[in-house]
Amino acid sequence: MNNAYDDFAADEKRKDSSPRGKGKGKASEIFMKTSAGRNKVRLLGDPKKVFTLWNNKKKQKHVVPVDLVEKLRDAKIEVREQIATNVFDRLDNETRLEAGKGMRVKILEKGPTVFKTIVTRYMEVADADGNKIHPGGPRACDWLIKVNVPDPDDLRTTEYNVINIDGQTNFSRDEIRFLARTPNQELIKELIKKDVIDKARETGYAEKHKDLPLGEKGLIDLDAFYDAEKHREALIEMLEDATGESSSGSKSILEDLDSDESEDVTDLDVSGSDEEEPEPVTADDLDDLIH
């Protein structure tokens, strides 16, 4: 994995030693809601830092390109720094399995303070050989996120207590089969065995599940999901409204923005292949590789 938790830890050190800067499907099916009480999760893969804002005019949430963050904040538009990661929502999956439905992943998207305990444990705890244990890796543990809302009418009072559950939470056979569905197999190469991934690709197992809803076909590609470039035009419009610029003056806002610096993203759509349709395959075809 890309050791994104190392980057978050470095960010925390910078924040502690320097002044702060200026201040597809239903959401309930994609994002994990941390309800009051206990929420049990298993982090999966690398997290992603994102910047978001709420567009009250369009009643829409936007993902903000990094080069627009300070410009929006200078215009007194609130931009939030968030961390997003794939998770198994344990209670959600238990409920689905009891109802005869398959498991799924969700996106846990929270502010850095919620992840601070996880980052701290990653930096301070190692295995017997001195190796760090990636919080979203195959040797990681489950976490409890305890939520308390002192004033239900003011969600800004929400308090989070993040607690690791001792011990290693290995993936079950069903979870390995589920992860093998992931269209972008780069996302799972550090999570499950290479021979399982290779067989899933060769037999068409991953391809078979590509038309399932987001979250039910393996890990969600966070780079593609949080494609900030799709929101650029609407955000420029917000800047124009906030700064009094007319549409004819938009060039002055954009002139120092180099859109070519934006990162490439991987398209979630894996259809359109010219290859011959594979023979039907089931999860049982992977069993001899799962130990």
Backbone torsions as a table, in degrees:
resi	resn	phi	psi	omega
1	MET	NA	171.7	-170.4
2	ASN	-88.1	8.1	178.2
3	ASN	55.0	41.7	179.9
4	ALA	-61.6	-27.1	178.8
5	TYR	-66.6	-27.3	173.0
6	ASP	-62.8	-41.2	179.1
7	ASP	-64.3	-41.2	179.8
8	PHE	-65.4	-38.7	178.5
9	ALA	-63.8	-40.8	177.7
10	ALA	-63.9	-39.0	178.3
11	ASP	-61.9	-41.2	-179.4
12	GLU	-63.0	-39.5	178.4
13	LYS	-63.8	-41.3	179.5
14	ARG	-64.6	-39.9	-179.3
15	LYS	-67.3	-36.2	-178.4
16	ASP	-72.2	-22.4	-174.6
17	SER	-109.8	2.2	-178.7
18	SER	-142.6	158.8	-180.0
19	PRO	-62.9	151.4	177.2
20	ARG	-70.7	151.1	175.0
21	GLY	-75.7	176.9	176.7
22	LYS	-64.4	133.7	179.7
23	GLY	-60.3	NA	NA
24	LYS	NA	91.8	-163.1
25	GLY	145.8	-179.2	179.0
26	LYS	-65.5	143.8	-179.2
27	ALA	-57.6	-36.1	-178.3
28	SER	-66.4	-19.8	-179.7
29	GLU	-92.8	-15.6	-176.8
30	ILE	-107.3	-43.2	-177.1
31	PHE	-98.4	139.0	176.1
32	MET	-80.4	125.3	176.7
33	LYS	-93.7	121.9	177.9
34	THR	-89.9	100.8	-177.2
35	SER	-80.3	162.6	175.9
36	ALA	-58.0	136.4	-175.3
37	GLY	109.3	-147.0	-175.8
38	ARG	-102.9	136.8	177.6
39	ASN	-128.7	123.2	-176.2
40	LYS	-105.9	128.4	-176.1
41	VAL	-136.0	155.9	169.8
42	ARG	-121.3	114.0	178.9
43	LEU	-70.0	146.7	-175.8
44	LEU	-133.8	118.7	175.0
45	GLY	72.5	-164.3	-177.6
46	ASP	-82.0	142.8	173.9
47	PRO	-83.4	171.8	179.5
48	LYS	-137.1	132.9	174.5
49	LYS	-84.7	131.0	-179.8
50	VAL	-134.9	155.9	173.8
51	PHE	-114.6	132.0	-176.7
52	THR	-133.9	159.8	172.9
53	LEU	-150.2	161.8	178.5
54	TRP	-104.9	124.8	178.0
55	ASN	-93.6	98.9	-175.6
56	ASN	-66.4	-30.8	-179.6
57	LYS	-64.7	-43.0	-178.1
58	LYS	-100.4	0.2	-178.3
59	LYS	51.7	51.1	-174.1
60	GLN	-141.2	143.5	174.0
61	LYS	-90.0	135.7	-179.4
62	HIS	-117.1	146.9	169.2
63	VAL	-95.6	129.6	-170.7
64	VAL	-100.8	125.4	172.1
65	PRO	-60.5	144.1	-175.2
66	VAL	-56.3	-37.0	-176.7
67	ASP	-72.2	-8.1	178.1
68	LEU	-103.4	-8.6	-173.1
69	VAL	-58.0	-54.7	-176.5
70	GLU	-68.9	-33.7	178.0
71	LYS	-63.5	-41.1	177.6
72	LEU	-68.2	-41.2	179.2
73	ARG	-66.2	-37.5	176.7
74	ASP	-62.9	-27.9	178.3
75	ALA	-88.3	13.5	177.9
76	LYS	65.5	30.3	174.7
77	ILE	-102.3	124.2	-175.7
78	GLU	-71.5	125.3	175.3
79	VAL	-119.9	128.8	-177.9
80	ARG	-102.1	139.7	171.9
81	GLU	-92.0	125.4	-177.5
82	GLN	-128.3	158.7	171.4
83	ILE	-120.1	132.1	-177.6
84	ALA	-122.9	141.5	177.2
85	THR	-152.1	152.3	172.0
86	ASN	-69.7	142.6	176.6
87	VAL	-144.7	154.3	160.5
88	PHE	-89.3	116.1	172.1
89	ASP	-82.9	103.7	-170.7
90	ARG	-58.1	-45.9	-178.5
91	LEU	-65.9	-42.4	179.6
92	ASP	-59.9	-45.2	-178.5
93	ASN	-70.0	-35.3	175.9
94	GLU	-61.6	-43.1	179.9
95	THR	-64.7	-41.1	-179.9
96	ARG	-66.1	-42.9	-178.9
97	LEU	-66.3	-36.7	176.4
98	GLU	-64.0	-29.0	179.6
99	ALA	-89.3	5.0	178.9
100	GLY	81.0	17.2	178.6
101	LYS	-101.1	162.0	178.4
102	GLY	-81.5	167.1	178.6
103	MET	-75.2	167.9	177.5
104	ARG	-152.9	164.5	171.2
105	VAL	-105.2	158.2	173.1
106	LYS	-128.7	169.7	174.0
107	ILE	-100.8	123.6	171.4
108	LEU	-95.0	115.0	-178.7
109	GLU	-122.1	113.2	-177.6
110	LYS	-143.0	167.2	176.6
111	GLY	-70.5	162.8	-177.6
112	PRO	-56.2	-29.0	-177.5
113	THR	-63.5	-32.9	179.5
114	VAL	-67.3	-32.4	-177.2
115	PHE	-90.3	-4.2	-173.6
116	LYS	-60.7	-42.3	179.2
117	THR	-62.2	-40.3	-179.3
118	ILE	-65.5	-43.8	179.1
119	VAL	-63.9	-42.7	-179.0
120	THR	-61.8	-44.3	179.6
121	ARG	-64.3	-39.2	179.0
122	TYR	-60.4	-39.8	-177.3
123	MET	-76.2	-26.4	-171.2
124	GLU	-105.7	-19.7	-175.0
125	VAL	-108.5	133.4	179.6
126	ALA	-132.6	166.3	176.9
127	ASP	-82.5	-173.6	-175.8
128	ALA	-63.3	-23.2	179.3
129	ASP	-94.4	4.4	178.4
130	GLY	85.8	10.1	-179.3
131	ASN	-89.0	140.4	175.5
132	LYS	-67.6	149.4	179.1
133	ILE	-106.7	109.0	-177.8
134	HIS	-62.1	127.2	-176.8
135	PRO	-61.4	-20.1	178.3
136	GLY	-110.0	12.7	-175.7
137	GLY	-91.0	-179.1	-176.1
138	PRO	-69.1	-20.4	-178.2
139	ARG	-102.6	13.8	-175.5
140	ALA	-81.2	178.3	-178.5
141	CYS	-115.8	169.6	170.8
142	ASP	-79.3	161.4	178.3
143	TRP	-129.7	145.9	170.1
144	LEU	-101.8	130.4	173.6
145	ILE	-113.4	104.5	-179.3
146	LYS	-90.9	126.3	-174.2
147	VAL	-115.9	129.6	175.6
148	ASN	-128.1	131.2	179.6
149	VAL	-120.3	93.0	-177.6
150	PRO	-56.8	-37.9	179.6
151	ASP	-123.1	98.4	-177.9
152	PRO	-58.0	-20.7	179.4
153	ASP	-85.1	-6.2	179.8
154	ASP	-136.6	95.5	-176.7
155	LEU	-66.1	-12.4	176.9
156	ARG	-67.9	-13.9	178.7
157	THR	-87.2	1.3	-177.0
158	THR	-59.1	133.1	179.1
159	GLU	-116.1	136.5	-179.7
160	TYR	-117.7	135.7	172.6
161	ASN	-125.3	111.7	-174.5
162	VAL	-102.0	123.1	-173.2
163	ILE	-129.2	129.0	176.8
164	ASN	-80.7	143.0	175.6
165	ILE	-92.5	120.1	-174.6
166	ASP	-56.2	144.5	177.0
167	GLY	100.0	161.9	-178.5
168	GLN	-90.0	130.1	178.8
169	THR	-100.7	90.9	179.8
170	ASN	-69.6	150.5	177.1
171	PHE	-70.8	138.4	174.9
172	SER	-76.0	169.4	177.9
173	ARG	-60.1	-41.4	179.6
174	ASP	-65.1	-36.4	179.1
175	GLU	-69.2	-36.7	176.8
176	ILE	-64.8	-43.8	176.8
177	ARG	-59.3	-42.3	-180.0
178	PHE	-62.8	-47.1	-178.9
179	LEU	-62.4	-31.5	-179.3
180	ALA	-65.8	-14.3	177.9
181	ARG	-73.0	-20.8	-168.8
182	THR	-51.9	121.4	-178.8
183	PRO	-59.9	-46.9	178.4
184	ASN	-88.8	94.8	-171.4
185	GLN	-72.2	-9.6	172.4
186	GLU	-60.9	-28.1	-176.1
187	LEU	-71.9	-20.2	-174.1
188	ILE	-116.7	2.8	-173.9
189	LYS	-64.4	-21.7	177.6
190	GLU	-98.1	-2.3	-174.8
191	LEU	-100.7	-39.3	-179.0
192	ILE	-130.4	165.9	-173.9
193	LYS	-63.0	145.4	-179.5
194	LYS	-60.5	-38.2	-177.7
195	ASP	-68.3	-28.5	175.1
196	VAL	-69.0	-44.1	178.7
197	ILE	-62.1	-45.2	-178.7
198	ASP	-61.7	-42.1	-178.5
199	LYS	-69.6	-36.1	177.1
200	ALA	-60.8	-38.2	178.4
201	ARG	-73.2	-47.1	-175.0
202	GLU	-65.8	-34.7	-178.2
203	THR	-88.9	-6.1	-178.7
204	GLY	82.3	13.3	-178.2
205	TYR	-62.2	-44.8	179.4
206	ALA	-66.6	-42.5	-179.0
207	GLU	-60.4	-35.6	-177.8
208	LYS	-59.3	-30.1	-174.2
209	HIS	-100.4	6.5	-170.9
210	LYS	-65.2	-22.4	-177.8
211	ASP	-94.5	4.3	175.8
212	LEU	-69.9	159.7	177.9
213	PRO	-59.5	153.3	176.9
214	LEU	-56.0	132.7	-177.6
215	GLY	99.7	-20.9	179.7
216	GLU	-104.3	-3.2	179.4
217	LYS	-114.6	45.7	179.8
218	GLY	89.2	-164.0	-177.0
219	LEU	-63.8	146.4	175.7
220	ILE	-84.0	131.5	178.1
221	ASP	-76.1	102.9	-174.1
222	LEU	-66.9	-33.1	177.8
223	ASP	-62.5	-41.3	179.8
224	ALA	-74.4	-39.3	-178.4
225	PHE	-65.0	-41.7	-179.2
226	TYR	-99.4	53.0	179.6
227	ASP	-78.5	95.8	-174.0
228	ALA	-65.8	-26.7	-177.8
229	GLU	-62.3	-27.8	178.7
230	LYS	-66.3	-18.2	-176.4
231	HIS	-102.7	-3.8	-172.2
232	ARG	-57.9	-47.0	-175.7
233	GLU	-60.4	-44.4	179.8
234	ALA	-65.6	-35.3	-180.0
235	LEU	-71.2	-36.2	175.1
236	ILE	-62.7	-38.8	177.5
237	GLU	-62.9	-40.1	176.9
238	MET	-63.0	-41.5	177.8
239	LEU	-62.0	-41.7	179.1
240	GLU	-62.0	-43.4	179.4
241	ASP	-64.5	-39.7	-175.8
242	ALA	-75.1	-31.9	-176.0
243	THR	-99.4	-4.0	-179.9
244	GLY	81.6	7.5	177.2
245	GLU	-73.3	138.8	173.9
246	SER	-85.2	167.7	179.0
247	SER	-59.6	-30.1	178.9
248	SER	-71.9	-17.7	179.1
249	GLY	-98.4	10.9	-176.4
250	SER	-63.7	-22.6	-179.4
251	LYS	-61.7	-34.7	-178.9
252	SER	-66.3	-28.1	178.1
253	ILE	-77.9	-35.8	-172.8
254	LEU	-91.4	-13.8	-167.8
255	GLU	-61.5	-27.7	-179.6
256	ASP	-104.9	15.4	177.6
257	LEU	-103.7	117.6	179.9
258	ASP	-99.4	96.0	-176.6
259	SER	-65.7	-16.1	179.2
260	ASP	-69.7	-13.1	-179.7
261	GLU	-82.0	-8.4	-179.3
262	SER	-66.2	147.1	-177.5
263	GLU	-74.4	146.5	172.3
264	ASP	-69.3	148.7	177.4
265	VAL	-124.9	159.7	-180.0
266	THR	-95.0	128.4	-179.3
267	ASP	-72.0	133.1	178.7
268	LEU	-70.3	-20.7	-176.9
269	ASP	-76.5	114.1	-179.8
270	VAL	-107.8	14.8	179.3
271	SER	-83.4	178.5	176.2
272	GLY	90.0	9.9	-179.6
273	SER	-72.8	142.0	177.8
274	ASP	-88.5	-1.0	-177.2
275	GLU	-69.9	154.2	178.7
276	GLU	-62.5	139.0	-177.8
277	GLU	-61.1	128.6	-177.3
278	PRO	-71.4	162.1	175.7
279	GLU	-67.3	149.0	177.9
280	PRO	-54.6	141.7	-177.3
281	VAL	-138.4	149.1	179.4
282	THR	-122.6	170.5	179.0
283	ALA	-61.2	-27.2	-178.9
284	ASP	-61.8	-25.6	-179.8
285	ASP	-65.3	-18.5	-178.9
286	LEU	-93.5	-11.1	-168.9
287	ASP	-59.5	-36.2	-176.4
288	ASP	-70.2	-10.9	179.7
289	LEU	-101.3	-12.5	-177.9
290	ILE	-94.7	118.7	-176.5
291	HIS	-114.1	NA	NA
